Amino acid sequence: MRILLLVIMSFSVVAQIPKEKKGWFRISEQFITSDKYLEASLSKSVVPIRTNSYYTTTLSFAYGFTGHIIGLATIPFLQHVVVNNQQYNQSGKIIKGGSKTGIGDSDIGIQYVFFPNKRFQVAPFLILGLPLGSTGNPVEVANLQTGDGEFNQLLGLQLQYSISNSFYVTGNGGFNNRTKNYSNDIHYGMEIGYMVPKTVVKLFYNGIESLFNTDGVVSLNGMYSNQLEIKSIGIDCAYYFYKNIGLTIGTNFVFDGRNTLYAPTYSLGIQLKK
């Protein structure tokens, strides 16, 4: 399960529940550049690292096939990873970085809605993480990877309440089973949305808490690490400039965590709503 999942899918593990034959389809670009890292110690100190950059082009959607059955997908079909060179001031020695481009780990899921078209909705979900990306070598400082190589299963529950036709609040939580000696973790999040015919604004909070049930290798790049933890806040906005076609823009900042990059992520995209 990637950090970028929290960015791509409206910055939430599961966003607003779509109605029957309704939903959204988005193609977007996400980017993060960081020279700081939240380390694994109990103090969660921010330490300097070589600059790591990720540029990810993603296709994602949430669609109501029926009133009860929702399909979800996040497919980062192009990810470009860059690790900068490092030069020592005294010796002048240069440690080379590098770059890699490829497909990233993807996610597909299904959700069942118990009370469709009601103000209060209960919807369990299952999201499968497909290890389509390249794992690289996690112990290298200049590790270039677009995936973690493990097949994970996130099983959770979403609760949503529509305050009015314009306001809603939704929250979710789930257990993520990771394979290949990666520690399992708990995912949770909350989102508040405001909608008018041409504009949608979403504020969100998301978190991942590791269960530390394995001692597998911790990646040094902070995106696909074992025992990863985050707490993040952000905003996602969409403006529909032509019928059902809209421009999306957003940002997400991990303000606390472990084994993760310490920098904001930005997103820009085009969204079609149905």
Secondary structure as UniProt FT lines:
FT   TURN            3..4
FT   HELIX           5..8
FT   TURN            9..11
FT   STRAND          23..38
FT   TURN            42..43
FT   STRAND          46..64
FT   STRAND          69..83
FT   STRAND          86..87
FT   TURN            89..91
FT   STRAND          94..95
FT   STRAND          98..102
FT   STRAND          106..112
FT   TURN            116..117
FT   STRAND          120..130
FT   TURN            138..139
FT   TURN            141..142
FT   STRAND          152..162
FT   STRAND          167..177
FT   TURN            180..181
FT   STRAND          185..196
FT   TURN            197..198
FT   STRAND          199..210
FT   TURN            226..227
FT   STRAND          229..242
FT   TURN            243..244
FT   STRAND          245..258
FT   STRAND          260..261
FT   STRAND          264..273
//
